[in-house]
Amino acid sequence: MPPPSDIVKVAIEWPNAFPKLMEIDQKKPLSAIIKEVCEGWSLGNPENFALQIADPTNFYITEKNRNHIKNGSILRLTTSPYQTAVQLHERIQSSSMDAKLEALKDLANASRDITFAQEFINLDGISLLTQMVESGTERYQKLQKIMKPCFGDLLSFTLTAFVELMDHGIVSWDTFSVAFIKKIASYVNKSAMDTAVLQRSLAILESMVLNSQDLYYKVAQEITIGQLIPHLQGTDQDIQTYTIAVINALFLKAPEEKRQEMSHILAQKQLRSIILSNVIRATTTVNDEMAHQLYVLQVLTFNLLEDRMMTKMDPQDQAQRDIIFELRRIAFDVECEPNNSGSIEKRKSMYTRDYKKLGFINHVNPAVDFTQIPPGMLALDNMLYFARHHQDAYIRIVLENSSREDKHECPFGRSSIELTKMLCEILKVGELPSENCHDFHPMFFTHDRSFEEFFCICIQLLNKTWKEMRATSEDFNKVMQVVREQIMRALTLKPNSLDQFKSRLQNLSYTEILKIRQSERMNQEDFQSRPILELREKIQPEIMELIKQQRLNRLCEGTCFRKISSRRRQDKFWYCRLSPNHKVLHYGDLEESPQGEVPHDSLQDKLPVADIKAVITGKDCPHMKEKGALKQNKEVLELAFSVLYESDEYLNFIAPDKHEYCVWTDGLNALLGKEMTSDYTKSDMDTLLSMEMKLRLLDLENIQIPEAPPPIPKEPSNYDFVYDCN
C-alpha cells in the first residue's frame, strides 16, 4: 500500500553526524518536526534551529514553502534564520579584517533567502551596511592591497549583500541618505575600480533611479553621462550592460522637458558611435541582456519623436508655413517673391499649382495636411530633412511626378505623411519598452539622424514601387501595403547599416514581392477536391502525434527560466525538465544560466505528472495577480503560465520567449491528455501537413484530380474473358 500523500521521506544532515532518514508528516507543525529532529541528536533549544534545503541555495524551510519538500529530498539542520542573522550582524562588525571579510562573504550568500533577509533587516542590518559603505571606503581600499586575492574584496561582498537584501522588496529605496548615494556614485566615477564593485554600484544606481523619482534627482546630480561613457569603452560586456542600463533608467525617469536636453548631451558625448564601435561591432557577441538594453535605448531614443508626432501644425504659424515655402523653393528653384510682385490672385494661383505638384491633398493651404496626428509635424520635419540633405533625390522625385500627365504621378506630400505614420507604427514610437524584448536594429546606431535617414530611404523606395506598380491615386493604399511589406521583410534580416538596408530593399522589388506572395500562397493553398480533403483528414492525426512527441522531447531536454523581478532585471535562473518516462517534472534553482542541459540529479525538486490538475495561462496565473510591474506588462502576461497541483499549489513559469511558451503549454496539455491549441502547433500542423501532402502527391503532378470519383462501369454482357485457374 503506498504511503499517504502527506508523508514524505527525507534525509536530514547535521555536521559531524550520520544523516538521519525519517518520515515527515506535512500536517504536523514545522516546529514540532524540528523539535523531533533535535531530540534525535540530543540538541537543546529547538527554537534556535531550522531546516534548510541541502543544496547551494541553502533556502530555509518555512510553513509557506514546506510543500516543496518531496520524497528523497536532502535537508540540513542548521541555526534558525534569527540566530544566523544575529551572529552575522555581530561578525561583520568584527575588528579583525579576516573575520569581517569571511562574515560579509557568508552574508552575501545568506541574503538571497527571503526568510533570513527579513530577520537581518529587522536587526537594522541595511542601515549597518550603508554605514559601513559610507565610512569604510578608505580602509577597504587599503585592504585590497594587503589581503590575499582568494578572500575576494570586502567592499564587493558588502555591496552584493546590500543588493540581495534590497531585491526582496522589503525596504523602500527612499530611505537612503545623500551620503550613501554620493559614495555609491563615487565608485562609478572613479577610473580604476574593482570590476565587482563597479558592477554592484551600477546595479544599485539603476534600482534607485527606477524605484524612486526623488532618488532620480539625487542620482542625476551625482552621475553625468560623461562619467559613464568610459565604462562603455572597456571590454567587459557585463559592465557595459549595467552602464547602458543606468543611462536607460536616467532617460526613462527624466521629466519630459529634460529628455530632449539629455538627448543632446548623449549626441555631444558621441554615445551612439561609442556603443557602435565598442559594443555592437566588438569581437564579443552581444548577449541577451545587452540586446535588451540596446533595444530599450533604441525605443527611448525614438520616443523623443513622439512630441513632434503628436503636434498638429498651426496653419496661422508663419515659422511653420515657412517650412512649406522652403520645400517649394528647393523643388522648383524659386525665390520668395516680394509682396508687391504681381497680383495676389496670380501669386495664389502659382502657389496652388506648385503645391499640387508637391503632392499635397490641400493645394490651397497645405498646412491643413499636417493637422492629422499622428504623424503631425514629424512628417514635415522628415520632408524638410529629405529636401535639404538629399536634395538631388528630392528634386528628381518631385519634378518627375509633377511632369506626368497620365494620372500615374506619385503624390510626394501625401506619400510622406502616410509613410511617416507607417514608420512610427513599425518602430512603435510612443510605446514603452517591453520587459523581454531583444529586438534592436544595429543600423539605427550607425547615424545620428537615423529615423530621418530611414525615412529618406523609404520615401525613395515608395516612389520606385509606385512606378513598378504603375499605380494611380486609387491604388495609393495598395502601394502603401506593398511598401510596408518590403520594409518589414528587409528589417527582419537585421541589416548592420543603412546602406545594407537600402541594398536589401533593392532586391525586394514589386516583382519579387509578387513572387514571394505567390510562393507563400502556393505553400499554404489547400486543395479543395474531396479526395485531397479525405487524405488530409486521414494523415492529420499522424502529424498531430508527431508534434506531440516533439513537444514532449523538448520538455525532456528542459528549459532555463529567468526569475523576473518587478524591481530590477536580475540574473537568477531556475530549470525545469520532464523525466524520460514522462512521469515527473524535475526543477530547481541555478546559480547561472546553464550551457546545455542540466542533469536530473542536480534539480532538487520534483512534481509527479499524476498530481497535475490543470495548466493556467495569462492573467489567471497567481503570479500575474500579484501587484507590481509584472501585472501591467503585456509581454510578460503573454508568456506566463502555471501548473496547478495538489490542493491549490502552483508552479509558476514565465517563458523566455513565445516559442518556449508554446512548447511548454503544448507539452503540459499533451501530458494531461488535452488538446494542444497554441499558435505554434497550428503553424507546425500547417507546415508539416502541407509538406506531407506534397510528398504524397508528387506522382500526380500536372494531373488534374477530379472533384468526384470516376463512375463504376456497367457490368459486361458476359464473363467469357474470365480465366478459370482451376
Secondary structure, DSSP 8 states (H G I E B T S, - for coil): ----TTEEEEEEE-TTS--EEEEEETTS-HHHHHHHHHHHTT-S-GGGEEEEESSTT--B--TTTGGG--TT-EEEEEE-HHHHHHHHHHHTT-S-HHHHHHHHHHHHHHTTSHHHHHHHHHTTHHHHHHHHHHH-HHHHHHHHHHS-GGG--HHHHHHHHHHHHHTTT-S-GGG--HHHHHHHHHHHH-SS--HHHHHHHHHHHHHHHHH-HHHHHHHHHH--HHHHHHHHTSS-HHHHHHHHHHHHHHHHHS-HHHHHHHHHHHHHTTHHHHHIIIIITSSS---HHHHHHHHHHHHHHHGGGHHHHT----TT-HHHHHHHHHHHHHHHT-----TTSS-HHHHHHHHHHHHHHTT-S-SS-GGGGGGSTTTTHHHHHHHHHHHHHSHHHHHHHHHHHHT--SS----HHHHHHHHHHHHHHHTTTTS---SS-----GGGGS-TTHHHHHHHHHHHHHHHHHHHHT--GGGHHHHHHHHHHHHHHHHHT--SSHHHHHHHHHHS-HHHHHHHHHHHHHHH----SHHHHHHHHHHHHHHHHHHHHHHHHHHHH-EEEE---SS-----EEEEEE-TTSSEEEEEEESS--SS---GGG--EEEEGGGEEEEEEGGGSHHHHSSSHHHH-HHHHHHEEEEEETTTEEEEEE-SSHHHHHHHHHHHHHHTT-----HHHHHHHHHHHHHHHHHHTGGGTT----SS--------S--TT-----
